[in-house]
Amino acid sequence: MNQIGVALVGCGGITLQNHLPGLAFCPDAKVAALCDSDPACLQRAGQQTGIKVLSAHYEEIVSRDDVQAVIIATPNFTHAPIALAAIARGKHVLCEKPLALNYADAKAMADAAEKAGVRHMTAFTYRFVPAMRYLAELVKRGDLGQPYHYRSCRLQDWGTRNLGWRQVRKLAGSGELGDMLSHRIDFAHLLVGPMRRLVANTKIVHHQREGAPSDLEDWVAILAEFQNGASGVLESSKLASGRNESWRSLDYVEVNGSERSFVFITGEWNKLQTGKVGGPGLETVTIPEEFWKWPGSPRDARTGDPLVTFRYDQAWEFVDAIRNQRACRPSFYDGARAQAVIDAAIQSAAERRWAQIPA
């Protein structure tokens, strides 16, 4: 294999901000084609990138001989059909989160990719934040001890603006659950392990956003029990007035264990807080430079805004896994595991009771 031809299906903001710049750091990859069902969006992306192969139909793109891999950044309801079509043609797939509209579809995507022998990756981008990578390593090393509690809080101020397809249930599946809390569910799985059961509540505050109906939650909270006995509390909101957005807003994760506690804040990419059992309180530790970028990434970690550039390592991981015929981190199975939690939270909120999570 020479250069890996990558097709980008979905040419909106995520593709232009994350995927294209990331692929630019991958000498083993080249963008072979662009696809979007919106003609204006497709044309704009073509002009910005200079890519000549453009199509409104993903079936055409995933059938091309010069395409070996596909990155999917489209509305949630299209993830499964596009991914399955690409997998059926032997293409490697990186798909945005949430992986699908439900756990059954997400699991089917993972199983199909595994059976076909292609690389599969879920875009849980925040795993690539240096502080999260270091925290995961410390927990894996045993510094936390026996996990006791996990908590996360994601607060943004999105106001009442129109969110497009993201506020329509049949197109997105869920609101704040799949959009933002899915990342923190993945953090929980990475740091503590799988959940056993949960009880959740959701709320739609704005049923209209700039005149367009919205039938998806603006706020969600989950109380969880993990299989290893740990407890969890997760909250996420689009309506934390005055909190701003993206890395300028609160994205907080804390884990408490028998030996230590750790605090991770996405915006503080190069430090963690930690304290030992019986100690005087939390202290700040800096992230070793070896964790500033993904292993093998050619990116200069000292160049650019570190709260943006960590995202580019995601493309490197995908391409490197293809080149070396190894599993991607995180995989479709990680995406499916998070989707199982999302499904259970939707069920719990609707039925007002605890919901079990598939093993």
TAPENOR-V746652 format. One record per backbone hydrogen bond with DSSP energy under -1.0 kcal/mol. CO is the residue of the C=O (numbers start at 1). NH is the residue of the N-H. E is the energy in kcal/mol with one decimal. If there is no record, write none. Layout:
<<CO | NH | E> <CO | NH | E>>
This chain:
<<4 | 30 | -2.3> <5 | 68 | -2.4> <5 | 69 | -2.1> <6 | 32 | -2.5> <6 | 33 | -1.1> <7 | 71 | -2.8> <8 | 35 | -2.3> <9 | 73 | -3.2> <12 | 16 | -2.0> <13 | 17 | -2.8> <14 | 18 | -2.7> <14 | 19 | -1.3> <15 | 20 | -2.9> <18 | 22 | -1.8> <19 | 23 | -2.5> <20 | 24 | -1.5> <22 | 25 | -1.4> <23 | 26 | -1.9> <26 | 29 | -1.9> <28 | 4 | -3.8> <30 | 6 | -2.8> <33 | 8 | -2.3> <34 | 55 | -1.5> <35 | 10 | -3.7> <38 | 42 | -2.6> <39 | 43 | -2.6> <40 | 44 | -2.3> <41 | 45 | -2.2> <42 | 46 | -2.3> <43 | 47 | -2.2> <44 | 48 | -2.2> <45 | 49 | -2.1> <46 | 50 | -2.4> <53 | 34 | -2.5> <55 | 36 | -1.6> <57 | 61 | -1.3> <58 | 62 | -2.7> <61 | 64 | -1.4> <64 | 67 | -1.1> <68 | 92 | -2.2> <69 | 7 | -2.7> <70 | 94 | -2.5> <71 | 9 | -2.9> <72 | 96 | -2.2> <75 | 78 | -2.1> <76 | 79 | -1.4> <78 | 82 | -2.1> <79 | 83 | -2.8> <80 | 84 | -2.8> <81 | 85 | -1.9> <82 | 86 | -2.3> <83 | 87 | -2.9> <84 | 88 | -2.2> <86 | 91 | -2.5> <87 | 90 | -2.2> <92 | 70 | -3.0> <93 | 121 | -2.1> <94 | 72 | -3.0> <95 | 123 | -2.5> <102 | 106 | -2.0> <103 | 107 | -3.0> <104 | 108 | -2.0> <105 | 109 | -2.1> <106 | 110 | -2.1> <107 | 111 | -2.8> <108 | 112 | -2.4> <109 | 113 | -2.2> <110 | 114 | -2.3> <111 | 115 | -2.5> <112 | 116 | -2.0> <113 | 118 | -1.8> <119 | 93 | -2.4> <121 | 95 | -2.6> <122 | 124 | -2.3> <123 | 125 | -1.6> <124 | 127 | -1.8> <125 | 128 | -2.1> <126 | 129 | -1.4> <129 | 133 | -2.4> <130 | 134 | -2.4> <131 | 135 | -2.4> <132 | 136 | -2.7> <133 | 137 | -1.8> <134 | 138 | -2.4> <135 | 139 | -2.5> <136 | 140 | -2.4> <137 | 141 | -2.1> <138 | 143 | -2.2> <144 | 259 | -2.3> <144 | 260 | -1.4> <146 | 258 | -1.5> <148 | 231 | -2.6> <149 | 256 | -2.4> <150 | 233 | -2.2> <151 | 254 | -2.8> <152 | 235 | -1.8> <153 | 252 | -2.6> <154 | 237 | -2.4> <156 | 240 | -3.0> <158 | 161 | -1.2> <163 | 166 | -1.7> <164 | 167 | -1.7> <165 | 168 | -1.7> <167 | 215 | -1.9> <168 | 171 | -1.2> <168 | 172 | -2.5> <169 | 173 | -2.7> <171 | 77 | -2.0> <172 | 174 | -1.1> <175 | 179 | -2.4> <176 | 180 | -1.6> <176 | 181 | -2.6> <181 | 185 | -2.5> <182 | 186 | -2.1> <183 | 187 | -2.0> <184 | 188 | -2.1> <185 | 189 | -2.1> <186 | 190 | -2.5> <187 | 191 | -2.8> <188 | 192 | -2.8> <188 | 193 | -1.6> <194 | 227 | -2.6> <196 | 357 | -2.3> <197 | 225 | -2.6> <198 | 355 | -3.1> <199 | 223 | -2.8> <201 | 221 | -2.3> <203 | 218 | -2.4> <203 | 219 | -1.5> <207 | 214 | -2.7> <209 | 212 | -1.9> <212 | 209 | -3.1> <217 | 176 | -1.7> <218 | 238 | -2.4> <219 | 203 | -2.0> <220 | 236 | -2.3> <221 | 201 | -2.1> <222 | 234 | -2.5> <223 | 199 | -2.3> <224 | 232 | -2.3> <225 | 196 | -3.5> <225 | 197 | -1.5> <226 | 229 | -1.8> <230 | 226 | -3.0> <231 | 150 | -2.0> <232 | 224 | -2.8> <233 | 152 | -2.1> <234 | 222 | -3.0> <235 | 154 | -2.2> <236 | 220 | -2.3> <237 | 156 | -2.0> <238 | 158 | -3.8> <239 | 241 | -1.5> <240 | 243 | -2.2> <244 | 157 | -2.7> <245 | 248 | -1.8> <246 | 249 | -1.6> <250 | 155 | -2.3> <251 | 266 | -1.8> <252 | 153 | -2.4> <253 | 264 | -3.2> <254 | 151 | -2.4> <255 | 262 | -2.4> <256 | 148 | -3.2> <256 | 149 | -1.8> <259 | 277 | -2.5> <260 | 257 | -2.5> <261 | 275 | -1.6> <262 | 255 | -2.3> <263 | 273 | -1.9> <264 | 253 | -2.5> <265 | 268 | -2.1> <268 | 271 | -1.5> <270 | 287 | -2.2> <272 | 285 | -2.9> <273 | 263 | -2.5> <274 | 283 | -2.9> <275 | 261 | -2.1> <276 | 279 | -2.5> <283 | 274 | -2.7> <285 | 272 | -2.5> <288 | 291 | -2.3> <289 | 292 | -1.9> <294 | 297 | -2.3> <300 | 303 | -1.9> <305 | 308 | -2.2> <305 | 309 | -2.9> <308 | 311 | -1.5> <309 | 312 | -1.4> <310 | 313 | -1.2> <311 | 314 | -1.2> <312 | 316 | -1.1> <313 | 317 | -2.4> <314 | 318 | -1.9> <315 | 319 | -2.6> <316 | 320 | -3.0> <317 | 321 | -2.0> <318 | 322 | -1.8> <319 | 323 | -2.6> <320 | 324 | -2.4> <321 | 326 | -1.9> <330 | 122 | -1.6> <331 | 335 | -1.6> <332 | 336 | -2.8> <333 | 337 | -2.3> <334 | 338 | -1.8> <335 | 339 | -2.0> <336 | 340 | -2.0> <337 | 341 | -1.2> <338 | 342 | -2.1> <339 | 343 | -2.8> <340 | 344 | -1.9> <341 | 345 | -2.4> <342 | 346 | -2.4> <343 | 347 | -2.3> <344 | 348 | -2.8> <345 | 349 | -2.5> <346 | 350 | -1.9> <347 | 351 | -2.5> <348 | 352 | -1.6> <348 | 353 | -1.1> <355 | 198 | -2.2>>
